[in-house]
Amino acid sequence: MAGKTVTRADLCEAVYQKVGLSRTESATLVELVLKEITDCLERGETVKLSSFGSFVVRSKGQRVGRNPKTGKEVPISPRRVMVFKPSAILKQRINVAPAPAEEKK
């Protein structure tokens, strides 16, 4: 079930087509929005986009993991991870929308 991957270039083209800015202005706008989201997440802030979802940064403490090949225990250092939580509206939209056609083998 392979779907199309949307790239930055695709987003820039969509802004160009729908908003009417030049291609350069559209690319700049997309980059500015993504940079602002990234900067907020780097500072540990939650980014909430109404009707879309929230990007949340969580801190994970140090823990002991296990190498699956050797079974040897190894420490996993503390780190921050980003989690996306879709809104109820987005969940509903992706479950109502028709599924993409599966590729024929």
N, CA, C and O atoms as a DFTB+ gen file, in Angstrom:
420 C
 N C O
     1  1       0.843      -1.169       0.000
     2  2       0.000       0.000       0.000
     3  2       0.895       1.242       0.000
     4  3       0.960       1.973       0.988
     5  1       1.569       1.462      -1.098
     6  2       2.471       2.601      -1.208
     7  2       1.718       3.801      -1.760
     8  3       1.125       3.742      -2.837
     9  1       1.753       4.895      -0.999
    10  2       1.111       6.118      -1.448
    11  2       2.159       7.109      -1.906
    12  3       3.357       6.873      -1.751
    13  1       1.711       8.215      -2.467
    14  2       2.618       9.256      -2.922
    15  2       3.186       9.987      -1.714
    16  3       2.472      10.248      -0.746
    17  1       4.450      10.311      -1.773
    18  2       5.095      11.110      -0.733
    19  2       5.053      12.565      -1.165
    20  3       5.475      12.897      -2.272
    21  1       4.549      13.432      -0.303
    22  2       4.481      14.859      -0.595
    23  2       5.766      15.510      -0.108
    24  3       6.143      15.361       1.054
    25  1       6.433      16.227      -0.992
    26  2       7.710      16.864      -0.683
    27  2       7.532      18.368      -0.469
    28  3       6.451      18.915      -0.686
    29  1       8.602      19.019      -0.043
    30  2       8.577      20.480       0.092
    31  2       8.229      21.120      -1.247
    32  3       7.451      22.071      -1.311
    33  1       8.819      20.584      -2.315
    34  2       8.547      21.127      -3.651
    35  2       7.059      21.010      -3.987
    36  3       6.488      21.915      -4.596
    37  1       6.434      19.905      -3.596
    38  2       4.998      19.720      -3.830
    39  2       4.188      20.760      -3.052
    40  3       3.221      21.317      -3.572
    41  1       4.591      21.015      -1.805
    42  2       3.900      22.019      -1.001
    43  2       4.058      23.405      -1.610
    44  3       3.100      24.177      -1.665
    45  1       5.257      23.718      -2.063
    46  2       5.504      25.019      -2.694
    47  2       4.655      25.174      -3.952
    48  3       4.089      26.240      -4.196
    49  1       4.567      24.131      -4.735
    50  2       3.763      24.162      -5.966
    51  2       2.280      24.337      -5.644
    52  3       1.571      25.062      -6.343
    53  1       1.813      23.674      -4.590
    54  2       0.403      23.807      -4.191
    55  2       0.104      25.239      -3.755
    56  3      -0.940      25.786      -4.111
    57  1       1.001      25.846      -2.995
    58  2       0.813      27.245      -2.581
    59  2       0.810      28.138      -3.814
    60  3      -0.019      29.040      -3.932
    61  1       1.735      27.885      -4.730
    62  2       1.803      28.658      -5.974
    63  2       0.481      28.571      -6.745
    64  3      -0.042      29.586      -7.205
    65  1      -0.052      27.361      -6.881
    66  2      -1.285      27.146      -7.654
    67  2      -2.512      27.744      -6.974
    68  3      -3.375      28.316      -7.640
    69  1      -2.595      27.614      -5.644
    70  2      -3.823      27.983      -4.939
    71  2      -3.847      29.406      -4.398
    72  3      -4.917      30.001      -4.270
    73  1      -2.675      29.961      -4.077
    74  2      -2.646      31.284      -3.466
    75  2      -2.362      32.370      -4.502
    76  3      -2.825      33.502      -4.366
    77  1      -1.611      32.026      -5.519
    78  2      -1.334      33.007      -6.554
    79  2      -0.041      33.778      -6.357
    80  3       0.228      34.729      -7.090
    81  1       0.763      33.382      -5.377
    82  2       2.081      33.996      -5.217
    83  2       3.004      33.464      -6.304
    84  3       2.691      32.465      -6.952
    85  1       4.135      34.122      -6.506
    86  2       5.114      33.600      -7.458
    87  2       5.696      32.313      -6.882
    88  3       5.533      32.017      -5.698
    89  1       6.371      31.560      -7.731
    90  2       6.979      30.315      -7.251
    91  2       8.018      30.607      -6.162
    92  3       8.109      29.875      -5.177
    93  1       8.784      31.659      -6.341
    94  2       9.804      32.028      -5.348
    95  2       9.153      32.429      -4.030
    96  3       9.583      31.996      -2.961
    97  1       8.118      33.253      -4.112
    98  2       7.417      33.673      -2.903
    99  2       6.747      32.487      -2.213
   100  3       6.730      32.412      -0.984
   101  1       6.199      31.567      -2.992
   102  2       5.557      30.373      -2.437
   103  2       6.574      29.512      -1.700
   104  3       6.307      29.026      -0.601
   105  1       7.742      29.327      -2.310
   106  2       8.801      28.531      -1.677
   107  2       9.262      29.202      -0.387
   108  3       9.487      28.529       0.619
   109  1       9.403      30.520      -0.414
   110  2       9.826      31.262       0.773
   111  2       8.795      31.125       1.890
   112  3       9.153      30.925       3.051
   113  1       7.522      31.232       1.538
   114  2       6.455      31.111       2.530
   115  2       6.462      29.727       3.186
   116  3       6.380      29.618       4.409
   117  1       6.560      28.681       2.378
   118  2       6.583      27.310       2.914
   119  2       7.793      27.131       3.828
   120  3       7.665      26.562       4.911
   121  1       8.963      27.609       3.408
   122  2      10.175      27.488       4.214
   123  2      10.038      28.237       5.528
   124  3      10.469      27.737       6.567
   125  1       9.441      29.434       5.505
   126  2       9.252      30.210       6.732
   127  2       8.325      29.503       7.714
   128  3       8.587      29.493       8.917
   129  1       7.252      28.917       7.213
   130  2       6.315      28.193       8.084
   131  2       7.008      26.981       8.707
   132  3       6.895      26.749       9.910
   133  1       7.719      26.216       7.895
   134  2       8.411      25.035       8.417
   135  2       9.507      25.425       9.406
   136  3       9.710      24.736      10.406
   137  1      10.215      26.523       9.138
   138  2      11.257      26.980      10.056
   139  2      10.655      27.413      11.383
   140  3      11.222      27.117      12.434
   141  1       9.537      28.095      11.364
   142  2       8.898      28.531      12.605
   143  2       8.446      27.326      13.433
   144  3       8.620      27.310      14.651
   145  1       7.872      26.327      12.779
   146  2       7.457      25.103      13.484
   147  2       8.686      24.428      14.098
   148  3       8.663      24.029      15.262
   149  1       9.747      24.305      13.316
   150  2      10.977      23.670      13.799
   151  2      11.576      24.423      14.981
   152  3      11.980      23.813      15.971
   153  1      11.635      25.757      14.876
   154  2      12.194      26.562      15.966
   155  2      11.400      26.383      17.260
   156  3      11.984      26.271      18.338
   157  1      10.071      26.356      17.152
   158  2       9.227      26.155      18.339
   159  2       9.492      24.781      18.966
   160  3       9.596      24.663      20.186
   161  1       9.600      23.763      18.139
   162  2       9.854      22.414      18.648
   163  2      11.229      22.317      19.297
   164  3      11.382      21.643      20.316
   165  1      12.238      22.984      18.720
   166  2      13.578      22.989      19.315
   167  2      13.553      23.586      20.715
   168  3      14.301      23.149      21.590
   169  1      12.697      24.582      20.935
   170  2      12.581      25.214      22.243
   171  2      11.729      24.384      23.203
   172  3      11.562      24.758      24.363
   173  1      11.191      23.263      22.727
   174  2      10.380      22.393      23.576
   175  2       8.922      22.788      23.645
   176  3       8.179      22.273      24.481
   177  1       8.499      23.702      22.773
   178  2       7.114      24.144      22.764
   179  2       6.238      23.158      21.985
   180  3       6.713      22.456      21.092
   181  1       4.965      23.120      22.339
   182  2       3.990      22.326      21.595
   183  2       3.458      23.186      20.459
   184  3       3.124      24.353      20.662
   185  1       3.380      22.609      19.261
   186  2       2.820      23.315      18.111
   187  2       1.455      22.701      17.829
   188  3       1.355      21.538      17.439
   189  1       0.402      23.497      18.029
   190  2      -0.964      23.019      17.824
   191  2      -1.556      23.726      16.619
   192  3      -1.662      24.953      16.595
   193  1      -1.941      22.941      15.616
   194  2      -2.568      23.470      14.414
   195  2      -4.022      23.016      14.420
   196  3      -4.314      21.833      14.246
   197  1      -4.913      23.949      14.618
   198  2      -6.334      23.649      14.740
   199  2      -6.829      22.846      13.535
   200  3      -6.473      23.141      12.394
   201  1      -7.631      21.857      13.792
   202  2      -8.212      20.956      12.783
   203  2      -7.170      20.073      12.096
   204  3      -7.499      19.357      11.150
   205  1      -5.917      20.116      12.558
   206  2      -4.873      19.280      11.971
   207  2      -4.260      18.372      13.023
   208  3      -4.322      17.149      12.899
   209  1      -3.665      18.963      14.065
   210  2      -3.071      18.163      15.122
   211  2      -2.019      18.935      15.870
   212  3      -1.838      20.135      15.659
   213  1      -1.315      18.230      16.757
   214  2      -0.293      18.848      17.589
   215  2       1.019      18.091      17.475
   216  3       1.049      16.861      17.429
   217  1       2.107      18.863      17.430
   218  2       3.446      18.309      17.509
   219  2       3.920      18.563      18.931
   220  3       3.965      19.710      19.376
   221  1       4.273      17.507      19.644
   222  2       4.645      17.605      21.051
   223  2       6.043      17.033      21.234
   224  3       6.361      15.967      20.707
   225  1       6.881      17.756      21.989
   226  2       8.221      17.266      22.321
   227  2       8.148      16.636      23.702
   228  3       7.675      17.256      24.655
   229  1       8.623      15.389      23.803
   230  2       8.626      14.683      25.081
   231  2      10.064      14.317      25.441
   232  3      10.896      14.054      24.573
   233  1      10.329      14.308      26.739
   234  2      11.649      13.894      27.214
   235  2      11.585      12.445      27.674
   236  3      10.685      12.050      28.416
   237  1      12.549      11.668      27.223
   238  2      12.651      10.274      27.654
   239  2      13.891      10.134      28.518
   240  3      14.964      10.622      28.165
   241  1      13.739       9.478      29.625
   242  2      14.865       9.278      30.535
   243  2      15.777       8.164      30.062
   244  3      15.471       7.437      29.118
   245  1      16.917       8.050      30.751
   246  2      17.843       6.968      30.426
   247  2      17.209       5.642      30.796
   248  3      16.487       5.532      31.786
   249  1      17.493       4.638      29.980
   250  2      16.968       3.313      30.272
   251  2      17.947       2.273      29.750
   252  3      18.900       2.591      29.038
   253  1      17.695       1.039      30.113
   254  2      18.546      -0.061      29.670
   255  2      17.841      -0.774      28.520
   256  3      16.691      -1.196      28.641
   257  1      18.553      -0.899      27.407
   258  2      18.024      -1.624      26.252
   259  2      18.805      -2.918      26.081
   260  3      19.720      -3.213      26.850
   261  1      18.436      -3.673      25.079
   262  2      19.102      -4.955      24.847
   263  2      19.408      -5.099      23.362
   264  3      18.540      -4.880      22.517
   265  1      20.639      -5.466      23.054
   266  2      21.026      -5.740      21.676
   267  2      20.325      -7.035      21.252
   268  3      20.577      -8.083      21.847
   269  1      19.456      -6.986      20.242
   270  2      18.696      -8.195      19.871
   271  2      19.574      -9.339      19.353
   272  3      19.195     -10.504      19.474
   273  1      20.733      -9.026      18.783
   274  2      21.602     -10.083      18.263
   275  2      22.342     -10.807      19.371
   276  3      22.409     -12.036      19.383
   277  1      22.903     -10.035      20.314
   278  2      23.743     -10.632      21.339
   279  2      23.037     -10.819      22.671
   280  3      23.468     -11.622      23.499
   281  1      21.954     -10.083      22.881
   282  2      21.251     -10.144      24.155
   283  2      21.927      -9.311      25.234
   284  3      21.470      -9.281      26.376
   285  1      23.018      -8.631      24.875
   286  2      23.765      -7.817      25.834
   287  2      22.998      -6.538      26.160
   288  3      22.436      -5.893      25.276
   289  1      22.987      -6.184      27.443
   290  2      22.311      -4.957      27.862
   291  2      23.184      -3.757      27.533
   292  3      24.395      -3.778      27.755
   293  1      22.558      -2.708      27.000
   294  2      23.267      -1.473      26.685
   295  2      22.441      -0.290      27.184
   296  3      21.213      -0.300      27.090
   297  1      23.126       0.742      27.721
   298  2      22.371       1.910      28.192
   299  2      21.905       2.763      27.007
   300  3      22.642       2.962      26.043
   301  1      20.681       3.255      27.099
   302  2      20.141       4.178      26.104
   303  2      20.070       5.535      26.794
   304  3      19.394       5.692      27.811
   305  1      20.770       6.507      26.233
   306  2      20.882       7.813      26.879
   307  2      19.560       8.590      26.823
   308  3      18.717       8.342      25.960
   309  1      19.397       9.524      27.749
   310  2      18.180      10.336      27.739
   311  2      18.120      11.168      26.462
   312  3      19.153      11.575      25.929
   313  1      16.923      11.416      25.980
   314  2      16.767      12.168      24.748
   315  2      15.380      12.777      24.681
   316  3      14.502      12.461      25.485
   317  1      15.198      13.658      23.706
   318  2      13.888      14.231      23.454
   319  2      13.365      13.653      22.156
   320  3      14.124      13.461      21.205
   321  1      12.084      13.378      22.111
   322  2      11.450      12.846      20.913
   323  2      10.252      13.718      20.564
   324  3       9.659      14.355      21.434
   325  1       9.902      13.738      19.277
   326  2       8.750      14.491      18.843
   327  2       7.634      13.520      18.487
   328  3       7.859      12.496      17.842
   329  1       6.440      13.861      18.919
   330  2       5.277      13.025      18.676
   331  2       4.226      13.880      17.975
   332  3       4.029      15.041      18.335
   333  1       3.556      13.315      16.983
   334  2       2.444      14.013      16.337
   335  2       1.145      13.372      16.794
   336  3       0.977      12.155      16.721
   337  1       0.233      14.206      17.265
   338  2      -1.082      13.721      17.679
   339  2      -2.121      14.351      16.761
   340  3      -2.386      15.548      16.871
   341  1      -2.714      13.577      15.863
   342  2      -3.706      14.149      14.947
   343  2      -4.964      14.580      15.691
   344  3      -5.340      13.985      16.701
   345  1      -5.610      15.626      15.175
   346  2      -6.863      16.084      15.776
   347  2      -7.982      15.112      15.428
   348  3      -7.849      14.301      14.512
   349  1      -9.070      15.200      16.156
   350  2     -10.232      14.354      15.883
   351  2     -10.766      14.623      14.477
   352  3     -11.228      13.706      13.799
   353  1     -10.703      15.873      14.044
   354  2     -11.184      16.231      12.701
   355  2     -10.327      15.550      11.633
   356  3     -10.859      15.012      10.662
   357  1      -9.003      15.571      11.807
   358  2      -8.113      14.924      10.837
   359  2      -8.336      13.418      10.835
   360  3      -8.386      12.805       9.768
   361  1      -8.471      12.814      12.009
   362  2      -8.731      11.375      12.082
   363  2      -9.998      11.017      11.320
   364  3     -10.035      10.034      10.580
   365  1     -11.042      11.832      11.512
   366  2     -12.310      11.577      10.835
   367  2     -12.148      11.711       9.323
   368  3     -12.664      10.888       8.567
   369  1     -11.433      12.743       8.881
   370  2     -11.263      12.973       7.440
   371  2     -10.498      11.844       6.766
   372  3     -10.856      11.441       5.659
   373  1      -9.450      11.321       7.408
   374  2      -8.682      10.262       6.754
   375  2      -9.419       8.931       6.771
   376  3      -9.126       8.048       5.965
   377  1     -10.373       8.781       7.683
   378  2     -11.141       7.545       7.716
   379  2     -12.373       7.592       6.813
   380  3     -12.928       6.548       6.469
   381  1     -12.803       8.796       6.426
   382  2     -13.952       8.938       5.534
   383  2     -13.498       8.974       4.085
   384  3     -14.208       8.503       3.197
   385  1     -12.325       9.530       3.846
   386  2     -11.808       9.663       2.491
   387  2     -11.602       8.286       1.855
   388  3     -11.224       7.338       2.544
   389  1     -11.844       8.171       0.559
   390  2     -11.625       6.885      -0.105
   391  2     -10.145       6.513      -0.081
   392  3      -9.274       7.357      -0.293
   393  1      -9.882       5.252       0.176
   394  2      -8.498       4.770       0.241
   395  2      -7.907       4.775      -1.160
   396  3      -8.617       4.508      -2.129
   397  1      -6.591       5.081      -1.284
   398  2      -5.967       5.055      -2.603
   399  2      -6.008       3.650      -3.177
   400  3      -5.929       2.662      -2.446
   401  1      -6.133       3.574      -4.509
   402  2      -6.199       2.275      -5.170
   403  2      -4.895       1.523      -4.957
   404  3      -3.814       2.093      -5.102
   405  1      -4.993       0.260      -4.616
   406  2      -3.795      -0.549      -4.420
   407  2      -3.182      -0.882      -5.765
   408  3      -3.886      -1.065      -6.759
   409  1      -1.845      -0.958      -5.782
   410  2      -1.153      -1.280      -7.013
   411  2      -1.407      -2.725      -7.381
   412  3      -1.431      -3.611      -6.526
   413  1      -1.598      -2.947      -8.683
   414  2      -1.820      -4.320      -9.160
   415  2      -0.483      -5.013      -9.306
   416  3       0.500      -4.417      -9.748
   417  1      -0.459      -6.276      -8.931
   418  2       0.798      -7.040      -8.991
   419  2       0.873      -7.829     -10.267
   420  3       1.854      -8.535     -10.500
